[in-house]
Amino acid sequence: DKQSGKQSEETRYYISSLPATPSVIARAVRSHWAIENNLHWSLDVVFKEDASLKKKGNAAQNYHIIAKMALTMIERETSSKANKPQKRRRAALDDEYRSLLLAG
């Protein structure tokens, strides 16, 4: 704890078919969370998910699924050198570009 200066230890348990060596397991866990964090960061930057007010019923989950699909389409498009937020904005304004993204 940074405020109190006290140290603590946490134990986590995983079920896996990996060899039970700490280095192999640590690499797998870090790799998984790196992918999760990258996806969350991309969704927040491109779609501003953290600022979303969608809370009623399944709205947040439905929006998240659609946003992930749209992000995948944006990432697959390689003809433009624009970044992801720029591609999203262009897709909103340009019918031909949006058709290109949807055609995949």
C-alpha positions in Angstrom: 0.0 0.0 0.0 1.6 3.3 -1.1 0.0 5.3 1.7 0.7 3.1 4.7 3.9 1.5 3.3 2.6 -2.0 4.3 3.3 -4.9 2.0 0.8 -7.6 1.2 0.8 -10.8 -0.7 -2.0 -12.2 -2.9 -2.5 -15.8 -4.0 -4.5 -16.5 -7.2 -5.5 -19.9 -8.4 -5.9 -20.9 -12.1 -7.0 -24.0 -13.8 -4.9 -24.7 -16.8 -3.3 -27.4 -19.0 0.0 -25.4 -19.1 3.1 -26.8 -17.4 3.0 -25.6 -13.8 6.1 -23.4 -14.0 5.8 -19.8 -12.7 7.4 -18.3 -15.8 5.0 -20.0 -18.2 1.9 -19.2 -16.2 3.0 -15.6 -15.6 3.6 -15.1 -19.3 0.2 -16.5 -20.2 -1.6 -14.4 -17.6 0.2 -11.2 -18.6 -0.4 -11.9 -22.3 -4.2 -12.3 -21.7 -4.4 -9.1 -19.7 -2.4 -7.2 -22.3 -4.9 -8.2 -24.9 -7.9 -7.3 -22.6 -6.3 -3.9 -21.7 -5.5 -3.1 -25.3 -9.1 -3.8 -26.4 -10.6 -1.8 -23.6 -8.2 1.1 -24.4 -9.1 1.0 -28.1 -12.8 0.9 -27.4 -12.5 3.9 -25.0 -10.4 6.0 -27.4 -12.5 5.2 -30.5 -16.0 5.0 -29.0 -15.5 6.8 -25.6 -17.0 3.8 -23.8 -15.9 5.0 -20.3 -18.0 8.2 -20.7 -21.1 6.3 -21.9 -24.3 6.7 -19.9 -25.9 3.6 -21.3 -27.1 1.7 -18.2 -30.7 0.7 -18.7 -31.4 -3.0 -19.4 -29.0 -4.6 -21.8 -28.1 -1.3 -23.5 -24.5 -1.2 -22.3 -23.8 -4.8 -23.3 -25.5 -4.4 -26.7 -23.5 -1.2 -27.4 -20.3 -2.9 -26.4 -20.9 -5.8 -28.8 -21.6 -3.5 -31.7 -18.6 -1.3 -30.8 -16.3 -4.3 -30.9 -17.7 -5.3 -34.3 -17.2 -1.8 -35.6 -13.7 -1.6 -34.2 -12.8 -4.9 -36.0 -14.0 -3.4 -39.3 -12.0 -0.3 -38.7 -8.9 -2.3 -37.9 -9.2 -4.5 -41.0 -9.4 -1.5 -43.3 -5.8 -0.8 -44.5 -6.3 1.5 -47.5 -6.3 4.6 -45.3 -3.4 5.7 -43.1 -5.8 7.5 -40.7 -5.9 6.5 -37.1 -9.0 4.6 -35.6 -10.9 7.7 -34.4 -10.4 9.4 -37.8 -11.6 6.3 -39.6 -14.7 6.2 -37.4 -15.4 9.8 -38.1 -14.9 9.4 -41.8 -17.3 6.3 -41.8 -19.9 8.5 -40.2 -19.7 11.2 -42.8 -18.7 9.3 -46.0 -21.2 6.8 -47.4 -18.6 5.2 -49.8 -16.0 4.8 -47.1 -18.7 3.3 -44.8 -19.6 0.8 -47.5 -16.0 -0.1 -47.9 -15.8 -0.9 -44.2 -19.0 -2.9 -44.2 -17.9 -4.9 -47.3 -14.8 -5.9 -45.3 
